[in-house]
Amino acid sequence: MNIQELTAFFMWCTVINGSLLVLWSLLAAVAPGTIYRLHSKWFPLPKETFTVLFYAFIGVFKMFVIVFNAVPFLALLIIR
């Protein structure tokens, strides 16, 4: 795999995971009650605990997207 292919790979990983992050964040902002009702059928948690966990997972996912997708993509763009 050459640098161009690797750069394209990380670009698409960043685009796809960034899109998922935006979608997830929008759903959390627009329909938090619906998301809680859906998940409370599977996991019985108080709403406050669920909200904290949900936003913590969004934050962790954002860090993973930045560290494992965006930074390698930017580094490959710099060395190319």
C-alpha positions in Angstrom: 0.0 0.0 0.0 1.5 3.3 -1.0 1.1 6.7 0.6 -1.7 7.8 -1.7 -3.8 4.8 -0.9 -3.2 5.2 2.8 -4.1 8.8 2.6 -7.3 8.0 0.8 -8.1 5.3 3.3 -7.7 7.7 6.3 -9.7 10.4 4.5 -12.6 8.1 4.0 -12.3 6.8 7.6 -12.4 10.4 8.8 -15.4 11.2 6.6 -17.4 8.2 7.6 -16.7 8.3 11.3 -17.1 12.1 11.4 -20.5 11.7 9.7 -21.5 9.1 12.3 -20.4 11.4 15.1 -22.4 14.3 13.6 -25.5 12.1 13.2 -25.1 10.7 16.7 -24.7 14.2 18.2 -27.7 15.5 16.2 -29.9 12.7 17.4 -28.8 13.3 21.0 -29.7 17.0 20.6 -33.0 16.6 18.7 -34.6 13.4 20.2 -33.0 12.6 23.6 -36.3 11.3 25.0 -36.8 8.9 22.1 -33.3 7.6 22.4 -33.7 7.1 26.1 -37.0 5.2 25.7 -35.5 3.0 23.0 -32.5 2.1 25.1 -34.3 1.8 28.4 -36.1 -1.3 27.0 -32.8 -3.1 26.9 -30.8 -1.4 29.7 -32.8 -0.3 32.8 -30.9 2.9 33.9 -32.2 6.1 35.4 -32.5 8.9 32.9 -29.7 11.0 34.5 -27.2 8.1 34.4 -28.2 7.3 30.8 -27.6 10.9 29.8 -24.2 11.1 31.4 -23.2 7.8 29.8 -24.6 8.8 26.4 -22.6 12.0 26.3 -19.5 10.4 27.7 -19.6 7.8 24.8 -20.0 10.7 22.3 -17.0 12.3 23.8 -14.9 9.1 23.7 -16.0 8.4 20.1 -15.0 12.0 19.2 -11.5 11.5 20.7 -11.1 8.2 18.9 -12.1 9.8 15.6 -9.6 12.6 16.1 -6.7 10.4 17.3 -7.1 7.4 15.0 -8.6 9.0 11.9 -8.1 12.7 11.5 -4.5 13.0 12.9 -3.1 10.2 10.7 -4.9 11.7 7.7 -3.4 15.1 8.4 0.0 13.6 9.0 -0.1 11.8 5.7 -1.2 15.0 3.9 1.8 16.8 5.4 4.4 14.3 4.4 2.9 13.8 0.9 
